[in-house]
Amino acid sequence: MDESYAAVDLGSNSFHMIVASQVDGRLLIIDRMKEMVRLASGLNDKQELSKESMQQALECLQRFGQRIQEIPLLNVRAVGTNTLRLARNGNVFLSQAHSALGHPVEIIAGREEARLIYLGVAHSLYDEVNKRLVIDIGGGSTELVIGRGFDTYVTESLHMGCVNMGQRFFDDGKIKAKKMRKAVLFAMQELESIEMAYKKTGWDTALGSSGTIMAVRDVVQAQGWCDSGITASALTKLLETLVAIGDSAAIDFAGIPERRKPVFASGVAILYGVFEALNLEQINVSEGALREGLLYDLIGRMHNEDIRDKTIEIVMQRYSIDTEQANRVKDTAEKLFHQVKTDWELDERTDLKLLVWGALIHEIGLSVAHSQYHQHGAYLTTHSDLAGFSRQEQIKLAMLVRSHRRKFPLEEFESLALSVKTSVMRLCILLRLAVVLHRSRSNSGLPEIHMDLNKNHITLDFPSDWLDQHPLTFADLNTEQGFLQAADIKLIFN
């Protein structure tokens, strides 16, 4: 099963998994699994997940894990969205989820979720000519994207979904006209800040994706209110019918399962608000969504089409990073990596990529101020929207930027998960040494440097007399020796 892949989407309303094989360069979907977990309903007022909701989610992940246990680890990617972004005890759940699924779960930012949704839609309905608006209503958030082909122009994630809106406006299950008006108005208020920008960008066609919009499509077409997609008039009839029914438990549309009934009215209110705010007359519906986008993004990574490489290039341009210096540091860090990767148990496909990205943007903070620029850089790296990166990846990348100079911040590594703490610290050491060796910012190449390890001892061997001829580098290494000594790492250079 070397060419099998799996993508797992831990949504706020439902968990999805898609399994596919690549055959003759084409992707063949071989299995889909979906369970309505409604994780968002497990968040309390303190934004903590209840034990019951976590247990239900973990049982679902165990079932998913059994299905994909034969697929290679690097061919599986699992992501969490809005609810896990918000959950204050999310780290506890993520640790248990890793054990249940057999794979780590990454948290992605709202705009990254939007990008992946668009990618899934673009692959299911490829159109390189028309500019498209894509709308996705999830359990905890609503994503809106405008793009063409596989490229996005604007992406946004709004904190309104069918679960949290249901709890806010229809918590007792009653669907009253006044409640519906308030829910629609709230949705329009959320859209107010992006409405003009989206209209200015414009689109040729509008598409919806995921469970809520597909359920609405199924109902309005089954009722004969429209022939294709979802029209504004059909959506209005559906909203009025829900108010007339008056109770979520009494909803009796064919194809609406019991577990969707409590969140159906709120989903309709959000979609109605989107139609009103963006003056939509009709949308079509795509079968592709986040999990398909995640799958194609994963396959791209496996075949050297990694969006994260492009993102780092954009960051370098945006913050006017000295590319010559960045590449000098990168090349030396790579050479050191290859000398120690076996002894330090570093992975060439994951750890080396992180080291390269860290080397390329390690001076990003200079765009803010020279003083303490490594700290400014860490902040920018942590809190920027970086396409393709999960929250955990950004934190690790920020640690490299933060730790590449001055005092080795040993205490800050305590915030990292134990499974990655050691490898990130080792990558930081490699980056620090590369930075020290290029402090002169000279184009003169370095000699062959041999790096040797013995427990917490690092030895750098230089050609005879080279350090005598480069007294500033010798002095810089002496300084670095003191910084690393504080972290119980002994640096020796000959």
TIFI-243450 format. One line per field, with one value per residue (C-alpha): x, y, z; residue number from 1. Coordinates in steps of 0.05 Angstrom, whole numbers, plus 5000, padded with zeros to 4 digits. Layout:
! residues N
u (X / ...)
v (Y / ...)
w (Z / ...)
nr (NUM / ...)
END
This chain:
! residues 494
u (5000 / 5058 / 5015 / 4956 / 4940 / 4890 / 4865 / 4827 / 4786 / 4766 / 4711 / 4669 / 4607 / 4631 / 4695 / 4712 / 4764 / 4781 / 4827 / 4855 / 4906 / 4947 / 4942 / 4980 / 4985 / 4910 / 4878 / 4826 / 4782 / 4774 / 4739 / 4703 / 4682 / 4641 / 4614 / 4574 / 4611 / 4589 / 4652 / 4635 / 4575 / 4625 / 4656 / 4634 / 4635 / 4709 / 4724 / 4742 / 4720 / 4678 / 4703 / 4641 / 4653 / 4726 / 4709 / 4660 / 4712 / 4766 / 4721 / 4710 / 4785 / 4798 / 4752 / 4786 / 4854 / 4837 / 4820 / 4887 / 4936 / 4969 / 4982 / 5053 / 5056 / 5080 / 5020 / 4969 / 4952 / 4899 / 4878 / 4833 / 4793 / 4754 / 4734 / 4805 / 4832 / 4789 / 4793 / 4837 / 4848 / 4861 / 4931 / 4902 / 4855 / 4909 / 4954 / 4898 / 4876 / 4947 / 4942 / 4872 / 4884 / 4957 / 4977 / 4987 / 4932 / 4953 / 4913 / 4904 / 4886 / 4821 / 4851 / 4891 / 4825 / 4795 / 4853 / 4847 / 4772 / 4782 / 4835 / 4786 / 4732 / 4781 / 4802 / 4731 / 4706 / 4767 / 4757 / 4817 / 4776 / 4723 / 4735 / 4698 / 4669 / 4669 / 4627 / 4635 / 4592 / 4622 / 4603 / 4645 / 4664 / 4645 / 4698 / 4693 / 4745 / 4752 / 4801 / 4813 / 4841 / 4881 / 4901 / 4865 / 4857 / 4822 / 4809 / 4770 / 4745 / 4688 / 4671 / 4600 / 4581 / 4518 / 4535 / 4555 / 4500 / 4450 / 4471 / 4465 / 4398 / 4362 / 4387 / 4317 / 4303 / 4248 / 4251 / 4214 / 4211 / 4244 / 4301 / 4312 / 4315 / 4367 / 4409 / 4408 / 4425 / 4483 / 4510 / 4505 / 4542 / 4598 / 4602 / 4600 / 4675 / 4691 / 4629 / 4657 / 4725 / 4694 / 4646 / 4704 / 4745 / 4684 / 4670 / 4638 / 4607 / 4590 / 4597 / 4581 / 4612 / 4607 / 4549 / 4505 / 4502 / 4494 / 4437 / 4403 / 4412 / 4381 / 4320 / 4304 / 4311 / 4270 / 4215 / 4216 / 4235 / 4294 / 4323 / 4398 / 4442 / 4408 / 4370 / 4354 / 4279 / 4286 / 4327 / 4274 / 4220 / 4262 / 4273 / 4198 / 4181 / 4228 / 4194 / 4127 / 4150 / 4174 / 4214 / 4280 / 4254 / 4195 / 4237 / 4217 / 4254 / 4278 / 4353 / 4361 / 4387 / 4367 / 4436 / 4433 / 4364 / 4388 / 4437 / 4398 / 4360 / 4424 / 4459 / 4402 / 4406 / 4480 / 4471 / 4413 / 4457 / 4512 / 4462 / 4436 / 4504 / 4535 / 4472 / 4473 / 4418 / 4443 / 4500 / 4520 / 4546 / 4613 / 4626 / 4698 / 4715 / 4769 / 4787 / 4796 / 4838 / 4879 / 4891 / 4915 / 4959 / 4990 / 5004 / 5035 / 5083 / 5102 / 5118 / 5159 / 5101 / 5098 / 5059 / 5101 / 5163 / 5126 / 5101 / 5172 / 5191 / 5134 / 5154 / 5225 / 5200 / 5149 / 5200 / 5258 / 5303 / 5376 / 5370 / 5445 / 5457 / 5397 / 5422 / 5492 / 5465 / 5418 / 5473 / 5519 / 5462 / 5445 / 5517 / 5520 / 5452 / 5476 / 5536 / 5495 / 5426 / 5440 / 5470 / 5416 / 5360 / 5336 / 5289 / 5308 / 5236 / 5211 / 5268 / 5312 / 5254 / 5242 / 5316 / 5318 / 5257 / 5285 / 5351 / 5316 / 5274 / 5318 / 5327 / 5254 / 5253 / 5301 / 5240 / 5214 / 5278 / 5351 / 5349 / 5322 / 5304 / 5304 / 5246 / 5208 / 5219 / 5191 / 5128 / 5118 / 5129 / 5081 / 5024 / 5026 / 4979 / 5028 / 4995 / 5007 / 5032 / 4996 / 4997 / 5047 / 5093 / 5093 / 5110 / 5170 / 5192 / 5186 / 5230 / 5285 / 5279 / 5277 / 5337 / 5385 / 5426 / 5444 / 5423 / 5398 / 5326 / 5324 / 5261 / 5220 / 5229 / 5188 / 5125 / 5139 / 5111 / 5161 / 5159 / 5189 / 5227 / 5294 / 5295 / 5276 / 5332 / 5382 / 5358 / 5367 / 5439 / 5454 / 5422 / 5461 / 5527 / 5512 / 5494 / 5558 / 5601 / 5570 / 5568 / 5616 / 5564 / 5622 / 5615 / 5680 / 5663 / 5676 / 5726 / 5706 / 5683 / 5674 / 5623 / 5630 / 5584 / 5595 / 5535 / 5529 / 5597 / 5600 / 5667 / 5679 / 5743 / 5771 / 5830 / 5898 / 5910 / 5841 / 5816 / 5883 / 5871 / 5799 / 5805 / 5734 / 5703 / 5746 / 5720 / 5648 / 5656 / 5683 / 5622 / 5576 / 5613 / 5589 / 5517 / 5514 / 5549 / 5490 / 5447 / 5494 / 5524 / 5599 / 5625 / 5697 / 5731 / 5799)
v (5000 / 5047 / 5090 / 5094 / 5159 / 5181 / 5249 / 5258 / 5321 / 5331 / 5382 / 5417 / 5380 / 5316 / 5276 / 5254 / 5208 / 5195 / 5140 / 5140 / 5105 / 5135 / 5092 / 5113 / 5184 / 5188 / 5191 / 5137 / 5146 / 5077 / 5092 / 5147 / 5148 / 5200 / 5206 / 5264 / 5276 / 5349 / 5364 / 5438 / 5422 / 5395 / 5464 / 5496 / 5570 / 5564 / 5538 / 5469 / 5404 / 5359 / 5289 / 5260 / 5297 / 5278 / 5205 / 5203 / 5235 / 5186 / 5126 / 5152 / 5162 / 5091 / 5065 / 5109 / 5086 / 5013 / 5028 / 5062 / 5023 / 4992 / 5059 / 5088 / 5141 / 5196 / 5182 / 5202 / 5272 / 5291 / 5362 / 5395 / 5459 / 5512 / 5475 / 5449 / 5519 / 5545 / 5488 / 5508 / 5435 / 5417 / 5392 / 5338 / 5315 / 5318 / 5272 / 5221 / 5230 / 5213 / 5147 / 5131 / 5147 / 5124 / 5191 / 5262 / 5312 / 5381 / 5445 / 5490 / 5564 / 5588 / 5615 / 5552 / 5513 / 5559 / 5547 / 5471 / 5473 / 5513 / 5462 / 5405 / 5441 / 5461 / 5388 / 5362 / 5416 / 5440 / 5506 / 5549 / 5603 / 5627 / 5663 / 5625 / 5641 / 5580 / 5578 / 5525 / 5523 / 5479 / 5465 / 5521 / 5567 / 5589 / 5596 / 5640 / 5638 / 5670 / 5638 / 5615 / 5548 / 5523 / 5594 / 5634 / 5709 / 5721 / 5673 / 5684 / 5643 / 5671 / 5646 / 5622 / 5551 / 5509 / 5482 / 5545 / 5585 / 5531 / 5536 / 5612 / 5620 / 5553 / 5522 / 5499 / 5469 / 5520 / 5554 / 5620 / 5676 / 5725 / 5676 / 5663 / 5738 / 5747 / 5689 / 5716 / 5786 / 5759 / 5722 / 5786 / 5825 / 5774 / 5782 / 5858 / 5867 / 5827 / 5841 / 5900 / 5869 / 5806 / 5844 / 5886 / 5823 / 5793 / 5723 / 5689 / 5629 / 5612 / 5543 / 5513 / 5452 / 5406 / 5376 / 5436 / 5462 / 5393 / 5379 / 5444 / 5427 / 5358 / 5387 / 5444 / 5399 / 5343 / 5394 / 5417 / 5488 / 5489 / 5443 / 5451 / 5479 / 5526 / 5588 / 5648 / 5636 / 5563 / 5582 / 5632 / 5579 / 5532 / 5584 / 5601 / 5527 / 5516 / 5573 / 5543 / 5475 / 5511 / 5456 / 5422 / 5354 / 5360 / 5369 / 5313 / 5325 / 5263 / 5254 / 5296 / 5248 / 5256 / 5282 / 5339 / 5364 / 5405 / 5444 / 5448 / 5513 / 5549 / 5525 / 5552 / 5619 / 5625 / 5608 / 5657 / 5711 / 5696 / 5701 / 5768 / 5799 / 5779 / 5788 / 5716 / 5690 / 5618 / 5573 / 5505 / 5450 / 5414 / 5345 / 5365 / 5398 / 5402 / 5327 / 5325 / 5388 / 5358 / 5295 / 5332 / 5378 / 5316 / 5283 / 5348 / 5346 / 5275 / 5295 / 5358 / 5406 / 5433 / 5498 / 5511 / 5523 / 5577 / 5607 / 5615 / 5649 / 5698 / 5712 / 5726 / 5776 / 5809 / 5822 / 5839 / 5784 / 5784 / 5724 / 5716 / 5711 / 5666 / 5618 / 5618 / 5597 / 5547 / 5512 / 5505 / 5482 / 5428 / 5404 / 5398 / 5363 / 5308 / 5295 / 5284 / 5261 / 5188 / 5199 / 5250 / 5209 / 5266 / 5255 / 5281 / 5291 / 5329 / 5355 / 5378 / 5416 / 5452 / 5469 / 5497 / 5540 / 5565 / 5583 / 5621 / 5665 / 5668 / 5743 / 5760 / 5800 / 5852 / 5881 / 5903 / 5925 / 5903 / 5899 / 5830 / 5815 / 5740 / 5751 / 5795 / 5742 / 5687 / 5728 / 5741 / 5667 / 5643 / 5691 / 5700 / 5664 / 5617 / 5576 / 5501 / 5505 / 5477 / 5512 / 5461 / 5470 / 5545 / 5538 / 5493 / 5540 / 5600 / 5563 / 5559 / 5633 / 5650 / 5607 / 5622 / 5673 / 5699 / 5660 / 5589 / 5594 / 5525 / 5541 / 5558 / 5488 / 5461 / 5484 / 5435 / 5364 / 5313 / 5276 / 5335 / 5373 / 5338 / 5341 / 5415 / 5431 / 5394 / 5432 / 5497 / 5479 / 5466 / 5532 / 5570 / 5541 / 5558 / 5630 / 5637 / 5612 / 5664 / 5723 / 5761 / 5756 / 5744 / 5711 / 5674 / 5600 / 5561 / 5504 / 5432 / 5428 / 5361 / 5356 / 5300 / 5280 / 5246 / 5250 / 5325 / 5341 / 5373 / 5377 / 5420 / 5403 / 5457 / 5453 / 5468 / 5542 / 5563 / 5590 / 5626 / 5662 / 5679 / 5707 / 5737 / 5669 / 5640 / 5694 / 5682 / 5607 / 5623 / 5665 / 5610 / 5560 / 5599 / 5603 / 5528 / 5511 / 5542 / 5490 / 5435 / 5427 / 5428 / 5457 / 5440 / 5467 / 5448)
w (5000 / 4987 / 4942 / 4990 / 5026 / 5079 / 5102 / 5167 / 5182 / 5255 / 5243 / 5295 / 5273 / 5238 / 5232 / 5161 / 5132 / 5060 / 5035 / 4964 / 4920 / 4865 / 4803 / 4740 / 4765 / 4779 / 4847 / 4861 / 4922 / 4953 / 5019 / 5057 / 5130 / 5166 / 5236 / 5264 / 5330 / 5343 / 5381 / 5385 / 5429 / 5480 / 5493 / 5558 / 5578 / 5596 / 5525 / 5552 / 5520 / 5564 / 5580 / 5546 / 5480 / 5481 / 5493 / 5436 / 5390 / 5412 / 5398 / 5328 / 5317 / 5341 / 5286 / 5235 / 5260 / 5249 / 5176 / 5161 / 5204 / 5142 / 5108 / 5116 / 5170 / 5122 / 5076 / 5129 / 5153 / 5204 / 5221 / 5272 / 5258 / 5296 / 5359 / 5370 / 5356 / 5413 / 5464 / 5523 / 5541 / 5468 / 5482 / 5528 / 5473 / 5419 / 5459 / 5467 / 5395 / 5371 / 5409 / 5385 / 5311 / 5309 / 5278 / 5305 / 5295 / 5271 / 5286 / 5225 / 5225 / 5196 / 5132 / 5122 / 5130 / 5077 / 5029 / 5036 / 5026 / 4962 / 4939 / 4950 / 4910 / 4855 / 4845 / 4844 / 4795 / 4758 / 4722 / 4704 / 4669 / 4718 / 4783 / 4837 / 4905 / 4951 / 5014 / 5068 / 5131 / 5185 / 5256 / 5287 / 5229 / 5160 / 5106 / 5044 / 4989 / 4920 / 4872 / 4801 / 4781 / 4842 / 4864 / 4918 / 4918 / 4985 / 5042 / 5106 / 5164 / 5206 / 5276 / 5262 / 5248 / 5252 / 5321 / 5358 / 5323 / 5342 / 5415 / 5412 / 5377 / 5378 / 5443 / 5463 / 5395 / 5380 / 5311 / 5320 / 5269 / 5318 / 5332 / 5258 / 5244 / 5299 / 5273 / 5202 / 5226 / 5267 / 5206 / 5165 / 5220 / 5218 / 5142 / 5145 / 5152 / 5089 / 5047 / 5007 / 4996 / 4968 / 4923 / 4898 / 4881 / 4847 / 4822 / 4761 / 4796 / 4868 / 4899 / 4966 / 5000 / 5060 / 5099 / 5116 / 5044 / 5015 / 5063 / 5043 / 4969 / 4979 / 5014 / 4967 / 4906 / 4937 / 4952 / 4880 / 4899 / 4849 / 4797 / 4809 / 4863 / 4914 / 4892 / 4935 / 4927 / 4947 / 5008 / 5028 / 5023 / 5065 / 5119 / 5121 / 5124 / 5183 / 5221 / 5205 / 5231 / 5294 / 5326 / 5307 / 5331 / 5283 / 5221 / 5174 / 5109 / 5073 / 5079 / 5143 / 5197 / 5270 / 5290 / 5239 / 5259 / 5320 / 5276 / 5211 / 5224 / 5245 / 5182 / 5140 / 5177 / 5162 / 5089 / 5083 / 5114 / 5063 / 5006 / 5032 / 5047 / 4980 / 4938 / 4913 / 4868 / 4863 / 4883 / 4858 / 4904 / 4902 / 4929 / 4946 / 5012 / 5066 / 5068 / 4992 / 4995 / 5051 / 5011 / 4949 / 4991 / 5024 / 4957 / 4933 / 4992 / 4975 / 4903 / 4916 / 4904 / 4975 / 4984 / 5046 / 5003 / 4964 / 5030 / 5056 / 4990 / 4999 / 5071 / 5049 / 4997 / 5043 / 5098 / 5052 / 5080 / 5056 / 5010 / 5000 / 5075 / 5084 / 5031 / 5059 / 5127 / 5096 / 5056 / 5117 / 5162 / 5110 / 5107 / 5183 / 5184 / 5137 / 5182 / 5245 / 5221 / 5238 / 5307 / 5325 / 5294 / 5250 / 5191 / 5123 / 5100 / 5160 / 5203 / 5145 / 5115 / 5181 / 5187 / 5116 / 5128 / 5194 / 5160 / 5104 / 5150 / 5213 / 5202 / 5192 / 5256 / 5227 / 5191 / 5260 / 5296 / 5302 / 5377 / 5399 / 5327 / 5341 / 5389 / 5340 / 5287 / 5331 / 5343 / 5269 / 5253 / 5306 / 5291 / 5215 / 5168 / 5133 / 5078 / 5085 / 5157 / 5218 / 5285 / 5312 / 5252 / 5261 / 5335 / 5318 / 5263 / 5310 / 5361 / 5309 / 5294 / 5368 / 5386 / 5330 / 5369 / 5438 / 5500 / 5487 / 5514 / 5546 / 5587 / 5525 / 5498 / 5555 / 5518 / 5462 / 5461 / 5487 / 5420 / 5383 / 5437 / 5428 / 5352 / 5351 / 5402 / 5357 / 5296 / 5335 / 5350 / 5277 / 5257 / 5311 / 5287 / 5215 / 5235 / 5275 / 5218 / 5171 / 5218 / 5174 / 5117 / 5070 / 5002 / 5014 / 5021 / 5084 / 5085 / 5097 / 5169 / 5203 / 5259 / 5309 / 5367 / 5434 / 5480 / 5496 / 5466 / 5397 / 5362 / 5299 / 5262 / 5216 / 5167 / 5198 / 5212 / 5185 / 5251 / 5262 / 5196 / 5216 / 5287 / 5287 / 5272 / 5328 / 5375 / 5354 / 5367 / 5436 / 5451 / 5425 / 5468 / 5529 / 5505 / 5493 / 5558 / 5594 / 5560 / 5582 / 5513 / 5506 / 5441 / 5421 / 5359 / 5332)
nr (1 / 2 / 3 / 4 / 5 / 6 / 7 / 8 / 9 / 10 / 11 / 12 / 13 / 14 / 15 / 16 / 17 / 18 / 19 / 20 / 21 / 22 / 23 / 24 / 25 / 26 / 27 / 28 / 29 / 30 / 31 / 32 / 33 / 34 / 35 / 36 / 37 / 38 / 39 / 40 / 41 / 42 / 43 / 44 / 45 / 46 / 47 / 48 / 49 / 50 / 51 / 52 / 53 / 54 / 55 / 56 / 57 / 58 / 59 / 60 / 61 / 62 / 63 / 64 / 65 / 66 / 67 / 68 / 69 / 70 / 71 / 72 / 73 / 74 / 75 / 76 / 77 / 78 / 79 / 80 / 81 / 82 / 83 / 84 / 85 / 86 / 87 / 88 / 89 / 90 / 91 / 92 / 93 / 94 / 95 / 96 / 97 / 98 / 99 / 100 / 101 / 102 / 103 / 104 / 105 / 106 / 107 / 108 / 109 / 110 / 111 / 112 / 113 / 114 / 115 / 116 / 117 / 118 / 119 / 120 / 121 / 122 / 123 / 124 / 125 / 126 / 127 / 128 / 129 / 130 / 131 / 132 / 133 / 134 / 135 / 136 / 137 / 138 / 139 / 140 / 141 / 142 / 143 / 144 / 145 / 146 / 147 / 148 / 149 / 150 / 151 / 152 / 153 / 154 / 155 / 156 / 157 / 158 / 159 / 160 / 161 / 162 / 163 / 164 / 165 / 166 / 167 / 168 / 169 / 170 / 171 / 172 / 173 / 174 / 175 / 176 / 177 / 178 / 179 / 180 / 181 / 182 / 183 / 184 / 185 / 186 / 187 / 188 / 189 / 190 / 191 / 192 / 193 / 194 / 195 / 196 / 197 / 198 / 199 / 200 / 201 / 202 / 203 / 204 / 205 / 206 / 207 / 208 / 209 / 210 / 211 / 212 / 213 / 214 / 215 / 216 / 217 / 218 / 219 / 220 / 221 / 222 / 223 / 224 / 225 / 226 / 227 / 228 / 229 / 230 / 231 / 232 / 233 / 234 / 235 / 236 / 237 / 238 / 239 / 240 / 241 / 242 / 243 / 244 / 245 / 246 / 247 / 248 / 249 / 250 / 251 / 252 / 253 / 254 / 255 / 256 / 257 / 258 / 259 / 260 / 261 / 262 / 263 / 264 / 265 / 266 / 267 / 268 / 269 / 270 / 271 / 272 / 273 / 274 / 275 / 276 / 277 / 278 / 279 / 280 / 281 / 282 / 283 / 284 / 285 / 286 / 287 / 288 / 289 / 290 / 291 / 292 / 293 / 294 / 295 / 296 / 297 / 298 / 299 / 300 / 301 / 302 / 303 / 304 / 305 / 306 / 307 / 308 / 309 / 310 / 311 / 312 / 313 / 314 / 315 / 316 / 317 / 318 / 319 / 320 / 321 / 322 / 323 / 324 / 325 / 326 / 327 / 328 / 329 / 330 / 331 / 332 / 333 / 334 / 335 / 336 / 337 / 338 / 339 / 340 / 341 / 342 / 343 / 344 / 345 / 346 / 347 / 348 / 349 / 350 / 351 / 352 / 353 / 354 / 355 / 356 / 357 / 358 / 359 / 360 / 361 / 362 / 363 / 364 / 365 / 366 / 367 / 368 / 369 / 370 / 371 / 372 / 373 / 374 / 375 / 376 / 377 / 378 / 379 / 380 / 381 / 382 / 383 / 384 / 385 / 386 / 387 / 388 / 389 / 390 / 391 / 392 / 393 / 394 / 395 / 396 / 397 / 398 / 399 / 400 / 401 / 402 / 403 / 404 / 405 / 406 / 407 / 408 / 409 / 410 / 411 / 412 / 413 / 414 / 415 / 416 / 417 / 418 / 419 / 420 / 421 / 422 / 423 / 424 / 425 / 426 / 427 / 428 / 429 / 430 / 431 / 432 / 433 / 434 / 435 / 436 / 437 / 438 / 439 / 440 / 441 / 442 / 443 / 444 / 445 / 446 / 447 / 448 / 449 / 450 / 451 / 452 / 453 / 454 / 455 / 456 / 457 / 458 / 459 / 460 / 461 / 462 / 463 / 464 / 465 / 466 / 467 / 468 / 469 / 470 / 471 / 472 / 473 / 474 / 475 / 476 / 477 / 478 / 479 / 480 / 481 / 482 / 483 / 484 / 485 / 486 / 487 / 488 / 489 / 490 / 491 / 492 / 493 / 494)
END
